[in-house]
Amino acid sequence: MKDDVVLPGISAIQDEMIALRRRIHAHPELGFQEQATSDLVAGQLSAWDYRVTRGLGKTGVVGTLTTGVGRSIGLRADMDALPIREATGLQHASRIDGVMHACGHDGHTAMLLAAARHLAESRSFKGTLNVIFQPAEEGLGGARAMLDDGLFEQFPCDAVFAMHNVPGHPAGQFGFVSGPCMASADEVTIRVVGRGGHGAAPHTTVDPVVVCASIVMALQSIVARNVDPFAQAVVTVGAIHAGTVSNVIPASAEMRMSVRALDPAVRETLEQRIVALAQGQAESYGAEAQVNYVRCHPVLVNHAAETEFARRVAEQWLGRDGLISNFGPCMASEDFAFMLEARPGCYLSIGNGVGEHGCALHNPKYDFNDNCLAIGASYWVKLAEQFLQ
């Protein structure tokens, strides 16, 4: 990243924003518990003359700033941390045992706050700016909770944008994907009910452990034989729980699965096949499979016009060297997908760096790269100013 691309107004407050980011990092809060973070965000926005609204999605915060008459834009940052024990050894490491900002939401919040401050001071736009600080992105549906509380009814947005850091790509480069960008995420629990008994007399039982093993192996055929080879899908069995001792065949067992797809039609196929396969395999052993299929996040689909606009802002500012080459979709999920179902917009990425800053997300040794903060904030300013010309 070249220092000369950072806006002077952002450069002037960079040290303050890094300190704020590290303050948030040291005091992480889990989803829907972000009270102190919300207090901090609301206090900053109020000091910069934003109209602040709290309580959307329990702990969400929205700051609104209007200058003249024009379009409206929403910029979203997530605030929640993860139930992970930090292992970075950094001076600003988490002070809350078992909770850490292992996904960079502290950095996302700090970047948007820096941009919000600059835009409030410059007022170099015409229209309405909504800065949206969302709780509970990590699997708890904070975006949907804010929408259920009337987010876009109270704060109309002609378009909405969000940014996430991506380790392993050069710091400060931006990545854009038009169309399906991140996968749907569904959670499946299969309870296999058999007939328990003595481990020495398996013929008198219906062993649910054997049934689970059969289901696991059969599940491998779904992606291989029921999904178009050019489509993408993931079926992962992450947990199997059964029994407590070696010489007792349990009466039941439980399997937990994560199911992902980049196409809504593929998502439908996966659900149909998983349910039919699990029940069929169980029946063939004389057992019963009770399937609880919970749809969590939809496919995140970036809108073509807004994605091209967001990409163009970055390229005109930084040139082609400012873009991540060959950047494509991934099978992780993101609940910003709910906001993109409600409004046009784009979910974009910023490289978090390589080497020491290339540590994967959700890792106990991850830390947001503070060198990205100023360029990320500068991008938000440029995007908002050009959208609200």
MARROVO-829125 format. One line per field, with one value per residue (C-alpha): z, x negated, y negated; residue number from 1; residue in one letter. Coordinates in steps of 0.1 Angstrom, whole numbers, plus 5000, padded with zeros to 4 digits. Each point is the difference from the previous one (the first is absolute). Example, Ala and Ser with C-alpha at 12.3 -4.5 7.8 and 13.67 -1.06 7.14 Angstrom:
# MARROVO-829125
z: 5078:4993 $
x: 4877:4986 $
y: 5045:4966 $
num: 1:2 $
residu: A:S $
***
This chain:
# MARROVO-829125
z: 5000:4991:5026:4975:4991:5035:5003:5020:5023:5008:5003:5027:5022:4992:5033:5019:4980:5005:5038:4998:4980:5026:5028:4984:4994:5037:5011:4976:5004:4985:4978:5014:5031:4984:5025:5007:4963:4992:5027:4985:4964:5010:5020:4971:4975:5023:5005:4962:4997:4987:5009:5019:5003:5023:5007:4965:5002:5038:5000:4965:4993:4971:4994:4975:4984:4974:4979:4974:4979:4982:5000:5032:5006:5028:5011:5023:5025:5023:5038:5016:5011:5001:5029:4995:5025:4985:4996:4983:5031:4988:5023:4989:5002:5014:5037:4999:5004:4972:4979:4972:4968:4978:4969:4999:5009:5023:4968:4980:5027:5003:4963:4997:5030:4985:4967:5019:5018:4968:4981:5029:5000:4963:4991:4964:4989:4992:5014:5030:5014:5023:5018:5013:5029:5001:5029:4999:4965:5012:4993:5022:4973:5011:4965:4999:5035:4989:4969:5022:5021:4969:4990:4964:5009:5025:4979:4963:4980:4962:5004:5028:5002:5024:5002:5015:5004:4983:5013:4974:4975:4998:5027:4987:4967:4992:4987:4982:4989:4980:5005:5025:5023:5032:5007:5017:5034:5014:5032:5001:5030:4994:5029:4993:5022:5002:5028:5026:5017:5012:4979:5001:4984:4970:4983:5025:4993:4972:5003:4993:4998:4970:4985:5004:4984:4970:4997:5001:4972:4980:5004:4980:4969:5000:4989:4977:4983:5006:4995:4967:4998:4991:5031:5035:5031:5034:5023:5032:5029:5029:5030:5009:5036:5011:5031:5031:5004:4978:5009:4996:4966:5005:4991:4980:4984:4987:4970:4994:4965:4982:4964:4976:4964:4976:4982:5015:4977:5012:5035:4994:4985:5030:5025:4980:4996:5036:5015:4976:5003:5038:5004:4974:5015:5035:4987:4983:5035:5017:5017:4997:4990:5014:4979:5012:4971:5009:4973:5014:4974:4964:4971:5000:4966:4990:4977:4966:4997:5037:4998:4968:5016:5031:4979:4979:5030:5011:4966:4992:5033:5002:4965:4991:5025:5028:4990:5011:4968:4993:5031:5001:5021:5032:5019:5032:5009:5011:5012:4980:4975:5017:4994:4964:4996:5012:4982:4971:5009:5003:5025:4993:5014:5011:5003:5035:4990:4996:5022:5036:4990:4979:5030:4992:5014:5031:5011:5035:4986:4976:5003:4977:4981:5011:4968:4982:5022:4983:4964:5009:5016:4970:4977:5019:4997:4963:4995:5019:4984:4965:5007:5016:4974 $
x: 5000:4987:5004:5008:5033:5014:5022:4983:5029:4999:4962:5003:5022:4984:4982:5032:5020:4973:5002:5038:4997:4977:5023:5028:4978:4990:5037:5018:5036:5020:5031:5029:4978:4981:5012:4966:4992:5033:4995:4966:5014:5030:4979:4976:5028:5018:4969:4998:5036:5015:5036:4995:5026:4994:5017:5005:4992:4996:4966:4997:4992:5009:4985:5017:4986:5018:4985:5024:5024:4988:4998:4994:4973:4994:4965:4999:4975:5003:4991:5001:4972:4996:4999:4963:4971:4974:4965:4983:4981:5005:5001:5035:5012:5034:5005:5031:4991:5014:5012:4980:5003:4988:5018:4989:5034:4980:4982:5032:5016:4970:4997:5037:4997:4969:5019:5031:4978:4984:5033:5016:4971:4998:5037:4989:5031:5036:5026:5003:4973:5010:4972:5013:4982:5014:4999:4999:4986:4983:5029:5026:5018:4994:5007:5034:5007:4993:5022:5028:4998:5006:4964:5008:5035:4984:4969:5007:4970:4997:4971:4981:4963:4979:4963:4981:4963:4984:4967:4976:5005:4978:5009:5023:5009:5037:5019:5034:5023:5032:5028:4998:4971:5004:5018:5033:4996:5024:4998:5013:5005:5008:5012:4997:5023:4992:5002:4974:4986:4969:4969:4995:5034:5002:5025:5026:4996:5003:4966:5004:4962:4998:5030:4981:4969:5021:5016:4967:4986:5032:5000:4967:5020:5022:4974:4984:5031:5029:4984:4988:4962:4998:5019:4986:5014:4987:5015:4980:5008:4983:5012:5014:5011:5009:4996:4978:4983:4985:5023:5034:5016:5019:5037:4993:4973:4998:4983:4994:4993:4991:5014:4989:5007:4995:5033:5035:5010:4971:5009:5035:4985:4977:5029:5021:4972:4987:5034:5009:4966:4999:5035:4994:4967:5015:5031:4978:4985:5033:4993:5017:4983:5015:4987:5000:4990:4995:4993:4977:4984:5010:4976:4983:5007:4983:5020:4982:5004:4990:4971:4987:5003:4982:4972:4997:4996:4970:4984:5003:4984:4973:4996:5001:4973:5025:5022:4995:4995:5021:5022:5029:5029:4994:5020:5001:5033:5009:5033:4996:5018:5033:4993:4992:5033:5017:4979:4976:4964:4966:4979:4964:4967:4967:4968:4987:4965:4977:4973:5006:5034:5010:5013:5034:5033:5014:4965:4988:4969:5019:4998:5014:4972:5000:4982:5034:5020:4991:5004:5033:5014:4988:5019:5032:4997:4994:5028:5025:4989:5003:5034:5013:4987 $
y: 5000:4966:4973:4973:5017:4995:4969:4972:4998:5037:4999:4973:5022:5033:5004:4993:5025:5027:4993:5003:5033:5015:4988:5019:5030:5001:5000:5024:5008:5029:4997:4980:4992:4970:4975:4983:5000:4985:4974:4991:4998:4979:4976:4994:4995:4976:4979:4997:4987:5032:5008:5032:5028:5029:5033:5014:5037:4995:4984:4985:4964:4978:4965:4977:4969:4980:4972:4985:5020:5031:5038:5021:5026:5025:5011:5030:5013:5029:4998:5034:5023:5038:5025:5007:4997:4976:5012:4970:4987:4965:4970:4993:5036:5009:4994:5023:5036:5022:4971:4982:4980:5029:4987:4964:4984:4977:4987:4998:4979:4977:4995:4990:4977:4983:4995:4987:4974:4988:4997:4981:4975:4996:5002:5006:5018:4993:5023:5023:5022:5029:5017:5034:5018:5035:5024:5038:5007:5032:5025:4983:4980:4965:4986:5017:4987:4964:5005:5014:4969:4978:4991:4989:4987:4976:4994:5003:5008:4999:5024:5017:5011:5020:5008:5030:5006:5030:5014:5014:4971:4969:4974:4973:5016:5003:5030:5000:5028:4993:5025:5029:4991:5020:5032:5008:5016:5025:5020:5036:5023:5036:5021:5037:5021:5037:5026:5002:5030:5019:4996:5038:5006:4976:5023:4990:4963:4974:4982:4963:4996:5023:4981:4967:5014:5012:4965:4983:5021:4997:4962:4999:5009:4969:4975:5026:5012:4976:4966:4987:5003:4963:4990:4998:5017:5012:5026:5004:5022:4982:5020:5034:5007:5035:5021:4997:5034:5027:5029:4984:4993:4968:4996:4968:4979:4964:4986:4962:4987:4968:4997:4973:4990:4970:5006:4999:5029:5021:4991:5015:5032:5004:4998:5025:5025:4998:5006:5028:5017:4998:5014:5027:5012:5001:5019:5026:5009:5000:4966:4966:4967:4968:4971:4964:4979:4963:4974:4974:4976:4997:4998:4966:4985:4967:4978:4994:4962:4993:5024:4984:4966:5011:5016:4969:4978:5021:5003:4962:4993:5027:5013:5037:5006:4992:5029:5036:5020:5032:4993:5024:5013:5020:5026:4980:4983:4965:4986:4968:5022:4991:4963:5007:5018:4968:4974:4999:4998:5017:5019:4994:5011:4984:5019:5004:5008:5030:5015:4990:4985:5030:5019:5014:4986:5017:5010:4993:4982:4978:4962:4973:4982:4963:4991:5006:4977:4967:5013:5017:4969:4979:5024:4996:4962:5002:5024:4979:4968:5013:5017:4969:4975 $
num: 1:2:3:4:5:6:7:8:9:10:11:12:13:14:15:16:17:18:19:20:21:22:23:24:25:26:27:28:29:30:31:32:33:34:35:36:37:38:39:40:41:42:43:44:45:46:47:48:49:50:51:52:53:54:55:56:57:58:59:60:61:62:63:64:65:66:67:68:69:70:71:72:73:74:75:76:77:78:79:80:81:82:83:84:85:86:87:88:89:90:91:92:93:94:95:96:97:98:99:100:101:102:103:104:105:106:107:108:109:110:111:112:113:114:115:116:117:118:119:120:121:122:123:124:125:126:127:128:129:130:131:132:133:134:135:136:137:138:139:140:141:142:143:144:145:146:147:148:149:150:151:152:153:154:155:156:157:158:159:160:161:162:163:164:165:166:167:168:169:170:171:172:173:174:175:176:177:178:179:180:181:182:183:184:185:186:187:188:189:190:191:192:193:194:195:196:197:198:199:200:201:202:203:204:205:206:207:208:209:210:211:212:213:214:215:216:217:218:219:220:221:222:223:224:225:226:227:228:229:230:231:232:233:234:235:236:237:238:239:240:241:242:243:244:245:246:247:248:249:250:251:252:253:254:255:256:257:258:259:260:261:262:263:264:265:266:267:268:269:270:271:272:273:274:275:276:277:278:279:280:281:282:283:284:285:286:287:288:289:290:291:292:293:294:295:296:297:298:299:300:301:302:303:304:305:306:307:308:309:310:311:312:313:314:315:316:317:318:319:320:321:322:323:324:325:326:327:328:329:330:331:332:333:334:335:336:337:338:339:340:341:342:343:344:345:346:347:348:349:350:351:352:353:354:355:356:357:358:359:360:361:362:363:364:365:366:367:368:369:370:371:372:373:374:375:376:377:378:379:380:381:382:383:384:385:386:387:388:389 $
residu: M:K:D:D:V:V:L:P:G:I:S:A:I:Q:D:E:M:I:A:L:R:R:R:I:H:A:H:P:E:L:G:F:Q:E:Q:A:T:S:D:L:V:A:G:Q:L:S:A:W:D:Y:R:V:T:R:G:L:G:K:T:G:V:V:G:T:L:T:T:G:V:G:R:S:I:G:L:R:A:D:M:D:A:L:P:I:R:E:A:T:G:L:Q:H:A:S:R:I:D:G:V:M:H:A:C:G:H:D:G:H:T:A:M:L:L:A:A:A:R:H:L:A:E:S:R:S:F:K:G:T:L:N:V:I:F:Q:P:A:E:E:G:L:G:G:A:R:A:M:L:D:D:G:L:F:E:Q:F:P:C:D:A:V:F:A:M:H:N:V:P:G:H:P:A:G:Q:F:G:F:V:S:G:P:C:M:A:S:A:D:E:V:T:I:R:V:V:G:R:G:G:H:G:A:A:P:H:T:T:V:D:P:V:V:V:C:A:S:I:V:M:A:L:Q:S:I:V:A:R:N:V:D:P:F:A:Q:A:V:V:T:V:G:A:I:H:A:G:T:V:S:N:V:I:P:A:S:A:E:M:R:M:S:V:R:A:L:D:P:A:V:R:E:T:L:E:Q:R:I:V:A:L:A:Q:G:Q:A:E:S:Y:G:A:E:A:Q:V:N:Y:V:R:C:H:P:V:L:V:N:H:A:A:E:T:E:F:A:R:R:V:A:E:Q:W:L:G:R:D:G:L:I:S:N:F:G:P:C:M:A:S:E:D:F:A:F:M:L:E:A:R:P:G:C:Y:L:S:I:G:N:G:V:G:E:H:G:C:A:L:H:N:P:K:Y:D:F:N:D:N:C:L:A:I:G:A:S:Y:W:V:K:L:A:E:Q:F:L:Q $
***
